[in-house]
Each structure stands twice: as C-alpha cells, then as structure tokens.
C-alpha cells in the first residue's frame, strides 16, 4: 500500500491579508479506517468492530498544519488530526507532492511535525508548508519539482493555484 502526501488549500485566499490556509494531508485513494496513513504516535482507538457498508465516504487522512490556538492570533502551534475528513466545505482543492511507502510516510510525518513553527508576522502556514517540503526534499522524500510547485503557488489565491496546477489540482466533489 502507498500513501499520497498532498497539500490541501482551505479558503479562497483572494486578498493578501487573508491568504488561503494550507495543510499537509497523508491519504490513500480509498479512504477508511483500515487505510488511515501510519503515524508516529499510537492510535487511541481500540475498537475491533468492522464495517461492511459500501456507502462512499469523503476522503479522510492525517492532516498536519499550523494554527492559531483558541483563535489567539499572537502565535502558531502545530496541530494534527488523524483519520480526518479533509475534503470539507472550506477545502478548495489539493495537489499531491509525493507517493510514499508506509515507512516513508512515517518518516515524512515526523519531519513535518518537527518543522519549526514560524513567528506570527514573519511567516504564515504557506511558508511553513514550503519549509517543511524543503526538509522533505533534504531527506529525499519529495523531489525538486514538488518544491518548485509549492513555491510557485505560494501566496496565490485558491483559484490561481488551480489555474497554475491544471490537471494536478483535485477539486473536492460538491456536498449534497
């Protein structure tokens, strides 16, 4: 099994004062609890029940990003959600920067989690994602093209990101 490492873009980001929020997402093409990407921490779930439903689910994955905790705009903190539905209403789309083995995904997860959080006013989540992508490049988990694509769309609105990336941009299916 392999895992996709993508960058999800949330919000329109149409004005410079309110850029789109970016987050890393580890996911598979078929989402579900049995396909949740590996993580560097133990899972709290101990359920042994299995589901036989065939109802399609929205894509889920492990979401890693920086946020303002409790809406405190004075600093950022690292945040991670496992088996999280990342194709929310706010998600404008995402693009994949690497396909990883389970072992590579675990290494990438740790590298991203260890990326220093920027100071407010100096950098934002898009800069943090680029810095973490460069760290992944240094460990040969992404290629140079991935870094160039991330850098090339940093600071752009979600619509501009979609235009620049073309077919590699994945737009979530509309909610019913």
C-alpha positions as CSV (number, residue, x, y, z in Angstrom):
1,X,0.0,0.0,0.0
2,X,1.2,3.5,-0.7
3,X,0.2,6.9,0.7
4,X,-0.2,10.2,-1.1
5,X,1.2,13.3,0.5
6,X,-0.8,16.2,-0.6
7,X,-1.2,19.9,0.2
8,X,-4.8,20.9,0.9
9,X,-5.9,24.5,0.3
10,X,-8.7,25.9,2.5
11,X,-10.5,29.2,1.9
12,X,-10.4,31.4,-1.2
13,X,-7.3,33.5,-0.3
14,X,-8.5,36.2,-2.6
15,X,-6.9,39.0,-0.6
16,X,-3.3,39.2,0.7
17,X,-4.5,40.0,4.2
18,X,-6.4,36.7,4.3
19,X,-4.4,34.0,2.4
20,X,-5.7,30.5,1.9
21,X,-4.8,28.1,4.7
22,X,-2.5,25.2,3.7
23,X,-2.2,21.8,5.4
24,X,-0.4,18.6,4.6
25,X,-2.6,15.5,4.2
26,X,-1.5,11.9,4.2
27,X,-4.2,9.8,2.4
28,X,-4.8,6.8,0.2
29,X,-7.0,6.7,-2.9
30,X,-9.5,4.5,-1.0
31,X,-10.2,6.1,2.4
32,X,-11.4,4.4,5.5
33,X,-10.2,3.4,9.0
34,X,-8.4,0.4,7.5
35,X,-6.4,2.7,5.2
36,X,-5.6,5.5,7.6
37,X,-1.9,6.5,7.0
38,X,0.6,5.4,9.5
39,X,1.5,7.8,12.3
40,X,4.4,8.3,14.7
41,X,2.1,8.1,17.7
42,X,-0.1,5.3,19.0
43,X,-3.8,5.4,18.0
44,X,-6.3,5.8,20.8
45,X,-8.8,3.6,19.0
46,X,-9.2,0.1,20.4
47,X,-12.4,-0.8,18.5
48,X,-12.4,-4.2,16.9
49,X,-15.7,-3.9,15.1
50,X,-15.7,-3.9,11.3
51,X,-18.0,-2.1,8.9
52,X,-19.4,-3.7,5.8
53,X,-21.0,-0.5,4.5
54,X,-20.5,0.4,0.9
55,X,-21.6,4.0,1.2
56,X,-18.9,6.2,-0.3
57,X,-17.0,8.4,2.2
58,X,-15.4,11.7,1.7
59,X,-11.7,11.4,1.6
60,X,-10.0,11.2,5.0
61,X,-6.4,11.3,6.0
62,X,-4.0,12.6,8.6
63,X,-4.0,16.4,8.4
64,X,-0.8,18.2,9.7
65,X,-0.8,22.0,9.8
66,X,-0.1,25.0,12.0
67,X,-2.9,27.0,13.6
68,X,-3.7,29.9,15.9
69,X,-4.8,28.0,19.1
70,X,-8.1,29.2,20.5
71,X,-8.1,31.9,17.8
72,X,-5.2,33.6,19.5
73,X,-3.6,35.5,16.6
74,X,-0.4,36.1,18.6
75,X,1.3,32.7,17.8
76,X,1.1,29.5,15.9
77,X,1.2,25.9,17.1
78,X,1.5,22.6,15.3
79,X,-1.8,20.6,15.0
80,X,-2.5,17.1,13.8
81,X,-5.8,15.3,13.1
82,X,-5.8,11.6,12.3
83,X,-8.4,10.0,10.0
84,X,-9.8,13.4,9.4
85,X,-12.2,14.3,6.6
86,X,-10.1,16.8,4.8
87,X,-12.5,17.5,1.9
88,X,-14.6,19.9,3.9
89,X,-16.7,22.7,2.6
90,X,-13.8,25.1,3.2
91,X,-11.4,22.9,1.1
92,X,-11.0,24.4,-2.3
93,X,-8.8,21.6,-3.5
94,X,-5.5,19.8,-3.1
95,X,-2.4,18.6,-5.0
96,X,-0.2,15.7,-4.4
97,X,3.6,16.2,-4.0
98,X,4.7,12.6,-3.3
99,X,3.6,9.0,-3.2
100,X,5.2,7.2,-0.2
101,X,5.6,3.7,1.2
102,X,4.3,3.3,4.8
103,X,7.9,3.6,6.1
104,X,8.5,6.8,4.1
105,X,5.1,8.2,5.3
106,X,6.1,7.7,8.9
107,X,9.4,9.5,8.3
108,X,7.7,12.3,6.5
109,X,5.1,12.6,9.3
110,X,7.9,13.1,11.8
111,X,9.8,15.6,9.6
112,X,6.7,17.7,9.2
113,X,5.8,17.5,12.9
114,X,9.4,18.6,13.8
115,X,9.4,21.6,11.3
116,X,9.8,24.7,13.4
117,X,6.7,26.8,13.8
118,X,7.1,30.4,12.5
119,X,6.5,33.5,14.4
120,X,3.4,35.4,13.6
121,X,4.1,38.4,11.3
122,X,7.3,36.8,9.9
123,X,5.8,33.8,8.0
124,X,2.4,32.0,7.7
125,X,1.1,28.5,7.1
126,X,2.1,28.6,3.4
127,X,5.7,29.4,4.3
128,X,5.7,26.7,6.9
129,X,4.5,24.2,4.3
130,X,7.2,25.3,1.9
131,X,9.9,25.0,4.6
132,X,8.7,21.5,5.6
133,X,8.6,20.5,1.9
134,X,12.3,21.6,1.6
135,X,13.0,19.5,4.7
136,X,11.3,16.5,3.0
137,X,13.5,17.2,-0.1
138,X,16.6,17.1,2.0
139,X,15.6,13.6,3.2
140,X,14.7,12.6,-0.4
141,X,11.0,12.1,0.3
142,X,9.9,14.6,-2.3
143,X,11.6,15.7,-5.5
144,X,12.8,19.1,-6.6
145,X,9.8,19.6,-8.8
146,X,7.5,19.3,-5.7
147,X,9.4,22.1,-4.0
148,X,9.2,24.2,-7.1
149,X,5.5,23.7,-7.5
150,X,4.8,24.6,-3.8
151,X,7.0,27.7,-4.1
152,X,5.4,28.6,-7.4
153,X,1.9,28.8,-5.9
154,X,2.7,30.2,-2.5
155,X,0.8,33.4,-1.9
156,X,-1.7,32.8,-4.7
157,X,-5.5,32.5,-4.3
158,X,-7.1,29.1,-4.4
159,X,-8.4,29.9,-7.9
160,X,-4.9,30.9,-9.1
161,X,-3.4,27.7,-7.6
162,X,-6.0,25.7,-9.5
163,X,-5.1,27.5,-12.7
164,X,-1.3,27.1,-12.3
165,X,-1.5,23.4,-11.4
166,X,-4.1,22.5,-14.0
167,X,-4.8,18.7,-14.1
168,X,-2.8,18.0,-10.9
169,X,-5.3,20.1,-8.9
170,X,-8.0,18.0,-7.3
171,X,-11.3,19.7,-6.6
172,X,-13.5,18.0,-3.9
173,X,-16.9,16.8,-5.0
174,X,-19.6,19.2,-4.0
175,X,-21.6,18.4,-0.9
176,X,-25.2,17.4,-1.2
